[in-house]
Amino acid sequence: MTTVTSVTSHLEMTVTQQARLVFSVAVAAGTPTEREDLVLTVDGAPVEAREVTSLAGTRLHVVDAPIGRLVVDYAADVTASAPTPAVTEAELVEYARPSRYAESDRFNVIAPTQFAGLTGQELITAVSTWVNGHMRYIPGISGSEDSAIDTLLAGQGVCRDFAHLTIAMLRACGVPARLAAVYAPGLIPMDFHAVAEAALDGRWQIVDSTRMAPRPGLIRIATGRDAADTAFLTVLSGRVKFGPVRVTCYAHGGLQQDDPTQPVWI
């Protein structure tokens, strides 16, 4: 029997100066769906969105929005997450480098020292366990410019902060790592969710140091180096006053079990 996960996202904002916006709310390219709808309006009138797919499979919707109240509604019934291809040589290089929010070059002493002698799956699990044990999850506590080093110093953050810290430490230990934005059944409070992915034995595995939702049920939205590549909204030009966001994600067959010591792939 096919298990269906229903996902929705509702975004509201006021465009105060004509803007070019990029939304990343649709499930990733290749995701099997039974139904999918994306509707954008400004002051109730439909607005066109141009779909562009990134090399990582992220579906970006580009909108040239006039001044007014912009509403984005997305809904899909998903039967599985997007398949993840084998790790490529290019990815092993790209996701081993420092990036804006996961500046692994600043962890080149602390991470190898903290996890000395560990390799492979043992290392990945140890990094996730360490981040989970040393950071406090506090909704709304961090800013959009906070990076992995900011999170380490603060000792607290939200899911993207946990993911950035995990990614930076893994990269500093020689493990290529990246960020995935996902819909997460069972997440409380419900929102867009961010997790890390680590490359091991030619595959990308999910590493969620928050441990707030079972990894086997995650539905991929976007993939990239860090939050700069995976944000649900990017303002390329113009001005926008952001409003409320509502996200739902319901697994009709129930939540799957998750053992944080075992690898999971989506």
Secondary structure, DSSP 8 states (H G I E B T S, - for coil): ----EEEEEEEEEEEEEEEEEEE--S--TT--EEEEEEEEEETTEE---EEEE-TTS-EEEEEEE-SEEEEEEEEEEESS--------HHHHHHTTS--SS--GGGGTTHHHHHTTT--HHHHHHHHHHHHHHH-EE-TT-S-TT--HHHHHHHTEE-HHHHHHHHHHHHHHTT--EEEEEEE-TT-SS-S-EEEEEEEETTEEEEE-TT--S-GGG-EEEEEESSHHHH-SEEEEEEEEEEEEEEEEEEETT------TTS----
